[in-house]
Amino acid sequence: MIGGSIILFVTAVILIDESQAVTKVAALTPWQNLLAILSIVLMIVGVYFVLSSKTCPVCREKVRRAEPECKYCGYNFKPASRR
């Protein structure tokens, strides 16, 4: 997303003649802002997914951290208590 915003900005600057550059680039600013906000939202969602899930050591599937066992293969994350 950030790369898309940069490409959009550079393309606008390269393709527009200098007399209209300021108005045309200013017209693209809302799209660039939208791309920047969208990329930030996607990064936050990605971080949340990484922090709220864990990988099963047996089947390598992602499961929620709160789950006591893997819903795919049944691996028990909490070992039996020692007495």
C-alpha positions in Angstrom: 0.0 0.0 0.0 2.8 2.4 0.8 4.5 1.4 -2.4 1.3 2.0 -4.3 1.0 5.5 -2.8 4.6 6.3 -3.8 4.1 5.0 -7.3 0.9 7.1 -7.7 2.7 10.2 -6.5 5.7 9.7 -8.7 3.6 8.9 -11.7 1.5 12.1 -11.2 4.7 14.2 -11.0 6.3 12.6 -14.1 3.3 12.6 -16.4 1.8 16.0 -15.7 3.4 19.1 -17.4 4.8 21.7 -15.0 2.1 24.3 -15.4 -0.6 21.9 -14.1 1.5 19.9 -11.8 0.4 21.5 -8.5 -3.4 21.2 -9.2 -3.2 17.6 -10.6 -1.0 16.4 -7.7 -3.3 18.1 -5.2 -6.2 16.3 -6.8 -4.5 13.0 -6.2 -3.7 13.7 -2.5 -7.0 12.2 -1.2 -6.1 8.9 -2.9 -2.7 9.0 -1.5 -4.0 9.6 2.0 -6.5 6.8 1.6 -3.7 4.4 0.6 -1.6 5.5 3.6 -4.5 5.0 6.0 -5.4 1.7 4.5 -1.8 0.5 4.8 -1.7 1.5 8.5 -5.0 -0.3 9.1 -3.6 -3.5 7.4 -0.4 -3.3 9.5 -2.5 -3.0 12.7 -4.6 -6.0 11.7 -1.5 -8.0 10.9 0.1 -7.3 14.2 -3.1 -8.2 16.0 -3.3 -11.5 14.2 0.3 -12.3 15.0 -0.1 -11.5 18.7 -3.5 -13.2 19.1 -2.6 -16.5 17.5 -0.1 -19.3 18.0 1.2 -22.0 15.8 0.5 -25.7 16.5 3.8 -27.6 16.7 2.3 -30.7 15.2 0.2 -29.5 12.2 1.6 -25.9 11.9 -1.9 -24.3 11.7 -2.7 -21.0 13.4 -5.0 -21.2 16.4 -6.1 -18.6 18.9 -3.9 -18.2 22.0 -6.8 -18.9 24.4 -7.5 -22.3 22.9 -6.2 -25.2 25.1 -5.9 -27.5 22.2 -5.5 -27.4 18.4 -8.9 -27.5 16.6 -7.2 -29.2 13.6 -5.2 -32.0 15.0 -6.2 -32.1 18.7 -2.7 -31.3 20.1 -3.0 -30.3 23.8 -1.0 -27.1 24.4 -1.2 -27.4 28.2 1.0 -30.3 29.5 -0.3 -32.6 32.1 0.4 -31.4 35.6 3.2 -33.2 37.5 2.4 -34.6 40.9 
